[in-house]
Structure formats: C-alpha cells, structure tokens
Amino acid sequence: MRSIKKMLALLLTAAMLLTLFAAVPVSAADYPLTITEITSSNGSVTSVIAEAAAETGGTARALVGVYENDALVNFGMSDVTAYNETGTAEFEIPNGVSYSEDQKVTAYIWSCGINGDLTMIPLADSMELKASEPSPSPSVTPDEPYSE
C-alpha cells in the first residue's frame, strides 16, 4: 500500500511538472478540456467537472492534489472517464480526497489509455478549489431581540 501511495505521489508530482512546463499546448485555448468545477462535500473532493471543446474526444483521468505549505499531503484520482464534444464530462473521485480549509486543493486532467494508464499529457489547465466563505450568522445583541 505504501509503495502504491509513493508511486502515485511521484506520478502526481511528475504530472504537475509536465502540466506547468509542457511545451505543447502553448495556451489554454489549445487544451481539449476546461475544468469548470471542483465538487466537494463535507471537506472531501468528490468530482471534477470539465467542458469539452468541439471536435474532441478520448479518455482521461482527473487527479486532485491537496497541498500544505506547497507540500503534497493528500491526493486522489478518478476512474477512467470518456469525454467528447457533446459537452460536460464528470470525473468522479471514488473515495473522495479529504482536505481542510487551510490547505490548497488543485485539480488536473490528463489523458489516459482505455486501460487507465496515464499518458502524462495534460488535457486542461489546472484549477484550484476556492475556499467557501462562511455564511453570515445572525447576531443578537442585548438591546435588540432576535429576528430574521
């Protein structure tokens, strides 16, 4: 189990470097997918949603990395997901990837073969999960009765 986690951590690190420093594609417009949403529930990323460009299709995996002080502390990967020009693709993360509010969460999408092997080709710009702002709670002061 440790060797699998170590291998996946190395794979994610290598893929991040390829995403950041890859010579091709040059601009975001060249990528076949655009990450539109990172879905989370109860402090765990459950899926990555992407929009496909016209005249494109293939198979891919979404990878989610959780960072604390720029160090990778948790990660997860979606199952192989097919995408095509018909629109939205949802990359579900089977066990979710847990994170806390003070950690940075980044999603990536890379090409893979039918059997699930990553080809290390980035298919979308990475996207960072933005922390949700806490909803304002009603305040009660001794001089005023509580009302909504």
N, C-alpha and C positions, 0 to 999 in steps of 0.2 A: 504494500500500500504506500509506504514511504517513497519507494522508487518511482511509482506512478505519479505521485504528487510532485516529486522533484523533477521528473521528466516534463510534466505539464507546466510547471513553473518556468523551466528553461524554454519550453516551446512558446509560452506566452511572452516571455521576455524577448526572444528572438523575433517573434511576430510583431511585437510593438516596435522594435528597432527597424524592421522592414517597412512597417507602416509609416514610420517617421522619416526614414531615409531612402525609401524606394525611389528610383529614378523615373519609373513609369507606373502609374499615370502621374502626370505632372500637376494637374489641377483636380479639384473636387468634381468638376463637370465631366471628367473622364471616367469616374467611377460608375459602375452599373447600378449601385445601390446607394441610397441615402438613409442613414439612420434617422428616424423621426421621433422615436420614443423609447425610453427605457422604463419598463413597467416594474414596479416594486410593490410589495405588500408586507407589512409588519417587519420592516428592516431587512428584507430579502429581495434581491432582484429575481423576478420570475420569467421575464422575457424581454427580448429586444425586437422592436418593430422597425421595418425598413420599407421604403418605397423603391420599386424597381423602375429603371429608365426604360424607355421604349426600345423595342428590338433587342432585348437581352434575356438571358435565361441560363440556369445552371443550378448547381448545388453549392451550399455554403454552410458554415457554422458561425454562430456568434460566440465570442469569448468575452467574459466580463472579468475585469481585474479590480481588486479593492486595494487601495494604497494608503499607507500611513507614513507620513514624512518621506514620501517618494519611494518607500519600500513596499514591494508586493506582499500583502499579508493574507489574501484570500483570492480565489479565482474559481471560475466555473465555465462550462462550455455547453452549448445547445446540442441537440441531436442534429443530424444532417437534415437540412431543410431545402426544398426546391423553391426557386423563385423564377418568375418570368415577367414579361412585360404587362401582364394583366393588372399589376398594381402592388398591393401590400403583401409582405411576407412577414410572418411572425415566427421568431426563433425562440422557442420555449426552452427555458433552463430547467431540466428535470427536477433537481433537488434545490434549486434556488441558490443564490450566493448571498450570504449574510454580510451585513455591514453596519457600522454605527454612524451616527450623524457627523462625527469629526473625521471620518475617512472619505477619501476621494474614490468615486466609482466611475470606471471608464469602460465603454463597450466598443468592441471591434467586430468586424465581419470579414472572414477570409474564405476564399474558395476552397472547396474540397472535392474529392472524387466521390463517386457513388458509394464506395465502401466506407467513406468517412475520413479518409486520410487527408489531412490538411496539405494544401499545395503551397502554403505560405504566400499567397497572392492576396493582398488587401483588396476588398471589393467596395469599401466605403470609408469615408473619413471617420475617425473615432469620435465618440460623443461622450461627454461627461454628464453624469446624473447631477442635477442641481438639487441642493437641499431644499426641502419644502419649508416654507415659512409657517411658523406656528399660527394657528388661528387665534385672533384676539379673544380673550375671555372677558366676560362682563366683570366690571369692577364694582364693588359695593363699598360705599363709604358710610360712616356712622350717621352723617347728616341726611343721606338720601336712602329711601327704601329701594330695594332691588326691583328692577322691572326690565323687561326685554322689549 
